[in-house]
Amino acid sequence: MADISAIDTLLDRFEQKKMTRRELVSSLLAATAVATVPSEAAQAPAPVAVGRSMNHVSLSVTDVNRSADFYNRVLGMEIISRPPNGGLNMGLGDESFLGLYNLPNPGGMHHMCIGVENYDPDALEEKLVDHGIQANVSRDAANRTSGGDQLYFTDPDGILVQLAAHGYLG
C-alpha cells in the first residue's frame, strides 16, 4: 500500500497550486504502482515444469525418406524409430532427435518438444490452466510411442510446443 503521508503531501501541494493536476495524477499513479508490483508478483503461479532438454523438433517435409537420406548424408544422423503415424525420428546425441513427418506446410517446423522431469500430461495440463494456457492431451494411439500421451499447447506467437519426459526418444 502506498504511504498515506506521501499522498497527503501530494494533495497539499496540488491544493496550494504547487503542482498541476497532471503532475498530481502522475505522482499518484507512480506511488500506487510501486506499491502493487510486489503483491502481483507474489501471486504469479509457479512454473508448470522446468525444461531440461530440447527433446526434439518435428519438421513438415514433402518426402520423409528423401529428408532422412539428406540428414544421414550431411550430418551422419541415423534413424532411431519409425512411429506408426508414418514419420521417422533421427537421433541427435543421447537425449534428443529430429522428427520428419509428411505434414501440411512442408518446409517448416511442425512443433518443438521440451523434455521435463516427472512428466505427467494431465497434471501439467492443470498447471497450464493456472497460467491461462489451454493445452491438449493427445491420447491417439497412432501418435503414442514410448512417450505415452502427448501434451501440446501454443506459445504467444502460435508456435506449437509439446512437453515430454526428459530423455524420451520417440
PyRosetta script that sets phi, psi and omega in degrees:
from pyrosetta import init, pose_from_sequence

init()
pose = pose_from_sequence("MADISAIDTLLDRFEQKKMTRRELVSSLLAATAVATVPSEAAQAPAPVAVGRSMNHVSLSVTDVNRSADFYNRVLGMEIISRPPNGGLNMGLGDESFLGLYNLPNPGGMHHMCIGVENYDPDALEEKLVDHGIQANVSRDAANRTSGGDQLYFTDPDGILVQLAAHGYLG")
pose.set_psi(1, 141.6)
pose.set_omega(1, 179.1)
pose.set_phi(2, -67.8)
pose.set_psi(2, 149.2)
pose.set_omega(2, 179.7)
pose.set_phi(3, -66.8)
pose.set_psi(3, 121.7)
pose.set_omega(3, -178.3)
pose.set_phi(4, -60.8)
pose.set_psi(4, -39.3)
pose.set_omega(4, -179.0)
pose.set_phi(5, -64.3)
pose.set_psi(5, -33.9)
pose.set_omega(5, 178.1)
pose.set_phi(6, -66.7)
pose.set_psi(6, -39.7)
pose.set_omega(6, 178.1)
pose.set_phi(7, -66.4)
pose.set_psi(7, -42.5)
pose.set_omega(7, 177.3)
pose.set_phi(8, -59.0)
pose.set_psi(8, -42.1)
pose.set_omega(8, 179.2)
pose.set_phi(9, -62.1)
pose.set_psi(9, -43.4)
pose.set_omega(9, 178.7)
pose.set_phi(10, -62.1)
pose.set_psi(10, -43.3)
pose.set_omega(10, 179.1)
pose.set_phi(11, -64.1)
pose.set_psi(11, -42.1)
pose.set_omega(11, 177.4)
pose.set_phi(12, -59.4)
pose.set_psi(12, -45.3)
pose.set_omega(12, -179.3)
pose.set_phi(13, -62.0)
pose.set_psi(13, -39.4)
pose.set_omega(13, 178.6)
pose.set_phi(14, -66.3)
pose.set_psi(14, -46.1)
pose.set_omega(14, -179.3)
pose.set_phi(15, -63.5)
pose.set_psi(15, -29.5)
pose.set_omega(15, 178.7)
pose.set_phi(16, -86.4)
pose.set_psi(16, 6.9)
pose.set_omega(16, 179.0)
pose.set_phi(17, 61.0)
pose.set_psi(17, 31.2)
pose.set_omega(17, 177.2)
pose.set_phi(18, -95.3)
pose.set_psi(18, -1.8)
pose.set_omega(18, 175.9)
pose.set_phi(19, -151.3)
pose.set_psi(19, 149.7)
pose.set_omega(19, -179.9)
pose.set_phi(20, -79.5)
pose.set_psi(20, 166.8)
pose.set_omega(20, 177.1)
pose.set_phi(21, -60.5)
pose.set_psi(21, -42.1)
pose.set_omega(21, 179.6)
pose.set_phi(22, -60.7)
pose.set_psi(22, -43.7)
pose.set_omega(22, 177.9)
pose.set_phi(23, -63.8)
pose.set_psi(23, -38.8)
pose.set_omega(23, 177.7)
pose.set_phi(24, -61.9)
pose.set_psi(24, -49.7)
pose.set_omega(24, -179.3)
pose.set_phi(25, -60.9)
pose.set_psi(25, -45.2)
pose.set_omega(25, 179.3)
pose.set_phi(26, -60.5)
pose.set_psi(26, -42.8)
pose.set_omega(26, -179.4)
pose.set_phi(27, -66.8)
pose.set_psi(27, -40.2)
pose.set_omega(27, 178.2)
pose.set_phi(28, -65.6)
pose.set_psi(28, -42.4)
pose.set_omega(28, 177.3)
pose.set_phi(29, -61.2)
pose.set_psi(29, -44.5)
pose.set_omega(29, 179.7)
pose.set_phi(30, -62.8)
pose.set_psi(30, -43.2)
pose.set_omega(30, -178.5)
pose.set_phi(31, -64.5)
pose.set_psi(31, -40.7)
pose.set_omega(31, -178.2)
pose.set_phi(32, -81.0)
pose.set_psi(32, -30.4)
pose.set_omega(32, 179.1)
pose.set_phi(33, -64.8)
pose.set_psi(33, -43.9)
pose.set_omega(33, 179.4)
pose.set_phi(34, -60.8)
pose.set_psi(34, -37.1)
pose.set_omega(34, -177.3)
pose.set_phi(35, -72.6)
pose.set_psi(35, -27.1)
pose.set_omega(35, -175.6)
pose.set_phi(36, -92.2)
pose.set_psi(36, -19.5)
pose.set_omega(36, -177.1)
pose.set_phi(37, -58.3)
pose.set_psi(37, -48.9)
pose.set_omega(37, -178.8)
pose.set_phi(38, -61.4)
pose.set_psi(38, -39.4)
pose.set_omega(38, -178.0)
pose.set_phi(39, -69.1)
pose.set_psi(39, -36.3)
pose.set_omega(39, 177.4)
pose.set_phi(40, -66.5)
pose.set_psi(40, -41.3)
pose.set_omega(40, 179.2)
pose.set_phi(41, -64.6)
pose.set_psi(41, -35.8)
pose.set_omega(41, -179.1)
pose.set_phi(42, -67.2)
pose.set_psi(42, -24.3)
pose.set_omega(42, -177.5)
pose.set_phi(43, -91.1)
pose.set_psi(43, -4.3)
pose.set_omega(43, -179.8)
pose.set_phi(44, -65.1)
pose.set_psi(44, 137.9)
pose.set_omega(44, 179.7)
pose.set_phi(45, -67.4)
pose.set_psi(45, 152.9)
pose.set_omega(45, 177.3)
pose.set_phi(46, -65.7)
pose.set_psi(46, 157.7)
pose.set_omega(46, 176.8)
pose.set_phi(47, -55.1)
pose.set_psi(47, 148.2)
pose.set_omega(47, 179.0)
pose.set_phi(48, -64.5)
pose.set_psi(48, -42.8)
pose.set_omega(48, 179.8)
pose.set_phi(49, -163.1)
pose.set_psi(49, 169.1)
pose.set_omega(49, 176.3)
pose.set_phi(50, -106.0)
pose.set_psi(50, 118.5)
pose.set_omega(50, 178.4)
pose.set_phi(51, -65.6)
pose.set_psi(51, 129.1)
pose.set_omega(51, -177.5)
pose.set_phi(52, -110.1)
pose.set_psi(52, -23.3)
pose.set_omega(52, -177.4)
pose.set_phi(53, -159.2)
pose.set_psi(53, 156.5)
pose.set_omega(53, 167.8)
pose.set_phi(54, -85.6)
pose.set_psi(54, 93.9)
pose.set_omega(54, -173.0)
pose.set_phi(55, -62.1)
pose.set_psi(55, -54.6)
pose.set_omega(55, 176.5)
pose.set_phi(56, -163.0)
pose.set_psi(56, 164.5)
pose.set_omega(56, 170.6)
pose.set_phi(57, -124.8)
pose.set_psi(57, 132.9)
pose.set_omega(57, 177.1)
pose.set_phi(58, -107.8)
pose.set_psi(58, 127.0)
pose.set_omega(58, -179.1)
pose.set_phi(59, -101.9)
pose.set_psi(59, 145.2)
pose.set_omega(59, 171.6)
pose.set_phi(60, -89.6)
pose.set_psi(60, 120.5)
pose.set_omega(60, -177.4)
pose.set_phi(61, -128.6)
pose.set_psi(61, 159.4)
pose.set_omega(61, 179.6)
pose.set_phi(62, -83.2)
pose.set_psi(62, -28.7)
pose.set_omega(62, -178.1)
pose.set_phi(63, -142.5)
pose.set_psi(63, 105.4)
pose.set_omega(63, -175.3)
pose.set_phi(64, -58.5)
pose.set_psi(64, -46.0)
pose.set_omega(64, -177.8)
pose.set_phi(65, -66.8)
pose.set_psi(65, -40.0)
pose.set_omega(65, 177.4)
pose.set_phi(66, -61.8)
pose.set_psi(66, -43.2)
pose.set_omega(66, 179.2)
pose.set_phi(67, -66.4)
pose.set_psi(67, -40.5)
pose.set_omega(67, 178.0)
pose.set_phi(68, -61.0)
pose.set_psi(68, -43.0)
pose.set_omega(68, 178.4)
pose.set_phi(69, -61.8)
pose.set_psi(69, -42.3)
pose.set_omega(69, 178.7)
pose.set_phi(70, -58.5)
pose.set_psi(70, -52.3)
pose.set_omega(70, -177.2)
pose.set_phi(71, -67.8)
pose.set_psi(71, -28.1)
pose.set_omega(71, 175.7)
pose.set_phi(72, -70.5)
pose.set_psi(72, -48.4)
pose.set_omega(72, -178.6)
pose.set_phi(73, -66.0)
pose.set_psi(73, -42.6)
pose.set_omega(73, -172.5)
pose.set_phi(74, -84.6)
pose.set_psi(74, -38.2)
pose.set_omega(74, -174.8)
pose.set_phi(75, -120.3)
pose.set_psi(75, 3.9)
pose.set_omega(75, 177.2)
pose.set_phi(76, 67.9)
pose.set_psi(76, 20.9)
pose.set_omega(76, -178.6)
pose.set_phi(77, -79.2)
pose.set_psi(77, 140.2)
pose.set_omega(77, -179.2)
pose.set_phi(78, -109.5)
pose.set_psi(78, 149.5)
pose.set_omega(78, 175.9)
pose.set_phi(79, -69.9)
pose.set_psi(79, 127.3)
pose.set_omega(79, 179.1)
pose.set_phi(80, -108.0)
pose.set_psi(80, -20.1)
pose.set_omega(80, 176.3)
pose.set_phi(81, -162.6)
pose.set_psi(81, 156.7)
pose.set_omega(81, 177.0)
pose.set_phi(82, -128.0)
pose.set_psi(82, 90.4)
pose.set_omega(82, 179.6)
pose.set_phi(83, -59.2)
pose.set_psi(83, 154.1)
pose.set_omega(83, -178.3)
pose.set_phi(84, -66.7)
pose.set_psi(84, -7.5)
pose.set_omega(84, -179.6)
pose.set_phi(85, -85.8)
pose.set_psi(85, 8.1)
pose.set_omega(85, 173.0)
pose.set_phi(86, 96.7)
pose.set_psi(86, -8.4)
pose.set_omega(86, 178.2)
pose.set_phi(87, -89.5)
pose.set_psi(87, -169.6)
pose.set_omega(87, 172.2)
pose.set_phi(88, -152.2)
pose.set_psi(88, 158.5)
pose.set_omega(88, -177.2)
pose.set_phi(89, -120.7)
pose.set_psi(89, 134.8)
pose.set_omega(89, -178.5)
pose.set_phi(90, -114.9)
pose.set_psi(90, 129.9)
pose.set_omega(90, -174.6)
pose.set_phi(91, -66.7)
pose.set_psi(91, 142.0)
pose.set_omega(91, 175.0)
pose.set_phi(92, -133.3)
pose.set_psi(92, 88.8)
pose.set_omega(92, -178.3)
pose.set_phi(93, 73.1)
pose.set_psi(93, -158.2)
pose.set_omega(93, -174.7)
pose.set_phi(94, -86.5)
pose.set_psi(94, -21.0)
pose.set_omega(94, -171.8)
pose.set_phi(95, -133.2)
pose.set_psi(95, 23.0)
pose.set_omega(95, 177.9)
pose.set_phi(96, -153.8)
pose.set_psi(96, 166.0)
pose.set_omega(96, 179.1)
pose.set_phi(97, -154.6)
pose.set_psi(97, 167.3)
pose.set_omega(97, 175.9)
pose.set_phi(98, -112.5)
pose.set_psi(98, 123.3)
pose.set_omega(98, 177.4)
pose.set_phi(99, -94.3)
pose.set_psi(99, 136.1)
pose.set_omega(99, 177.4)
pose.set_phi(100, -121.1)
pose.set_psi(100, 122.2)
pose.set_omega(100, -174.4)
pose.set_phi(101, -140.8)
pose.set_psi(101, 142.3)
pose.set_omega(101, 175.4)
pose.set_phi(102, -81.8)
pose.set_psi(102, 91.2)
pose.set_omega(102, -175.4)
pose.set_phi(103, -126.8)
pose.set_psi(103, 165.9)
pose.set_omega(103, 176.8)
pose.set_phi(104, -57.6)
pose.set_psi(104, 156.4)
pose.set_omega(104, 178.9)
pose.set_phi(105, 61.2)
pose.set_psi(105, 55.0)
pose.set_omega(105, 179.0)
pose.set_phi(106, -57.3)
pose.set_psi(106, 149.1)
pose.set_omega(106, -179.8)
pose.set_phi(107, 97.5)
pose.set_psi(107, 6.2)
pose.set_omega(107, -179.4)
pose.set_phi(108, -135.0)
pose.set_psi(108, 173.3)
pose.set_omega(108, 177.4)
pose.set_phi(109, -82.0)
pose.set_psi(109, 130.9)
pose.set_omega(109, 175.2)
pose.set_phi(110, -80.4)
pose.set_psi(110, -48.7)
pose.set_omega(110, 177.2)
pose.set_phi(111, -162.5)
pose.set_psi(111, 166.4)
pose.set_omega(111, 172.2)
pose.set_phi(112, -121.2)
pose.set_psi(112, 153.5)
pose.set_omega(112, -178.0)
pose.set_phi(113, -126.1)
pose.set_psi(113, 128.0)
pose.set_omega(113, 178.4)
pose.set_phi(114, -103.2)
pose.set_psi(114, 129.1)
pose.set_omega(114, 177.3)
pose.set_phi(115, -83.6)
pose.set_psi(115, 132.7)
pose.set_omega(115, -179.8)
pose.set_phi(116, -129.1)
pose.set_psi(116, 156.2)
pose.set_omega(116, 174.6)
pose.set_phi(117, -76.8)
pose.set_psi(117, 155.6)
pose.set_omega(117, 175.4)
pose.set_phi(118, 51.9)
pose.set_psi(118, 50.3)
pose.set_omega(118, -177.5)
pose.set_phi(119, -65.7)
pose.set_psi(119, 119.2)
pose.set_omega(119, 175.1)
pose.set_phi(120, -141.1)
pose.set_psi(120, 99.9)
pose.set_omega(120, -171.7)
pose.set_phi(121, -58.0)
pose.set_psi(121, -37.9)
pose.set_omega(121, -178.2)
pose.set_phi(122, -69.8)
pose.set_psi(122, -41.3)
pose.set_omega(122, 178.1)
pose.set_phi(123, -66.7)
pose.set_psi(123, -39.9)
pose.set_omega(123, 178.9)
pose.set_phi(124, -66.7)
pose.set_psi(124, -37.4)
pose.set_omega(124, 177.8)
pose.set_phi(125, -60.5)
pose.set_psi(125, -42.6)
pose.set_omega(125, 177.9)
pose.set_phi(126, -62.4)
pose.set_psi(126, -40.9)
pose.set_omega(126, 179.3)
pose.set_phi(127, -66.9)
pose.set_psi(127, -35.2)
pose.set_omega(127, 177.9)
pose.set_phi(128, -63.2)
pose.set_psi(128, -35.0)
pose.set_omega(128, 177.5)
pose.set_phi(129, -59.2)
pose.set_psi(129, -38.5)
pose.set_omega(129, 177.9)
pose.set_phi(130, -61.1)
pose.set_psi(130, -23.1)
pose.set_omega(130, 178.8)
pose.set_phi(131, -96.4)
pose.set_psi(131, 5.2)
pose.set_omega(131, 180.0)
pose.set_phi(132, 75.7)
pose.set_psi(132, 25.1)
pose.set_omega(132, -177.1)
pose.set_phi(133, -113.1)
pose.set_psi(133, 126.8)
pose.set_omega(133, 176.2)
pose.set_phi(134, -87.6)
pose.set_psi(134, 127.9)
pose.set_omega(134, -179.4)
pose.set_phi(135, -116.4)
pose.set_psi(135, 167.0)
pose.set_omega(135, 177.9)
pose.set_phi(136, -132.7)
pose.set_psi(136, 125.3)
pose.set_omega(136, 174.4)
pose.set_phi(137, -98.8)
pose.set_psi(137, 115.6)
pose.set_omega(137, 179.0)
pose.set_phi(138, -88.8)
pose.set_psi(138, 123.5)
pose.set_omega(138, 178.3)
pose.set_phi(139, -109.8)
pose.set_psi(139, 17.8)
pose.set_omega(139, -179.2)
pose.set_phi(140, -65.7)
pose.set_psi(140, 118.8)
pose.set_omega(140, -177.1)
pose.set_phi(141, -60.2)
pose.set_psi(141, -31.2)
pose.set_omega(141, 180.0)
pose.set_phi(142, -66.5)
pose.set_psi(142, -24.8)
pose.set_omega(142, -179.4)
pose.set_phi(143, -99.7)
pose.set_psi(143, -5.0)
pose.set_omega(143, -178.7)
pose.set_phi(144, -87.2)
pose.set_psi(144, 118.8)
pose.set_omega(144, 171.0)
pose.set_phi(145, -116.9)
pose.set_psi(145, -141.0)
pose.set_omega(145, -177.6)
pose.set_phi(146, -68.2)
pose.set_psi(146, -7.5)
pose.set_omega(146, -178.8)
pose.set_phi(147, -86.7)
pose.set_psi(147, -5.9)
pose.set_omega(147, -179.3)
pose.set_phi(148, 72.4)
pose.set_psi(148, -155.6)
pose.set_omega(148, 179.5)
pose.set_phi(149, -60.9)
pose.set_psi(149, 145.3)
pose.set_omega(149, -173.9)
pose.set_phi(150, -109.8)
pose.set_psi(150, 134.7)
pose.set_omega(150, -179.0)
pose.set_phi(151, -107.4)
pose.set_psi(151, 126.5)
pose.set_omega(151, -179.4)
pose.set_phi(152, -129.1)
pose.set_psi(152, 148.3)
pose.set_omega(152, 171.5)
pose.set_phi(153, -156.6)
pose.set_psi(153, 169.9)
pose.set_omega(153, 179.2)
pose.set_phi(154, -112.0)
pose.set_psi(154, 148.8)
pose.set_omega(154, 176.3)
pose.set_phi(155, -84.8)
pose.set_psi(155, 178.5)
pose.set_omega(155, -176.9)
pose.set_phi(156, -59.6)
pose.set_psi(156, -20.7)
pose.set_omega(156, 178.8)
pose.set_phi(157, -97.8)
pose.set_psi(157, 7.2)
pose.set_omega(157, 178.3)
pose.set_phi(158, 85.2)
pose.set_psi(158, 10.2)
pose.set_omega(158, 178.4)
pose.set_phi(159, -75.9)
pose.set_psi(159, 130.0)
pose.set_omega(159, -179.7)
pose.set_phi(160, -75.6)
pose.set_psi(160, 124.8)
pose.set_omega(160, -178.9)
pose.set_phi(161, -117.9)
pose.set_psi(161, 135.3)
pose.set_omega(161, 174.7)
pose.set_phi(162, -115.6)
pose.set_psi(162, 143.2)
pose.set_omega(162, 169.3)
pose.set_phi(163, -109.2)
pose.set_psi(163, 143.0)
pose.set_omega(163, 179.6)
pose.set_phi(164, -148.3)
pose.set_psi(164, 169.6)
pose.set_omega(164, 177.6)
pose.set_phi(165, -63.8)
pose.set_psi(165, 134.0)
pose.set_omega(165, 175.2)
pose.set_phi(166, -56.6)
pose.set_psi(166, 125.4)
pose.set_omega(166, -179.7)
pose.set_phi(167, 96.4)
pose.set_psi(167, -6.3)
pose.set_omega(167, 177.0)
pose.set_phi(168, -61.1)
pose.set_psi(168, 132.8)
pose.set_omega(168, -177.2)
pose.set_phi(169, -122.7)
pose.set_psi(169, 34.5)
pose.set_omega(169, 171.2)
pose.set_phi(170, 62.2)
pose.dump_pdb("model.pdb")
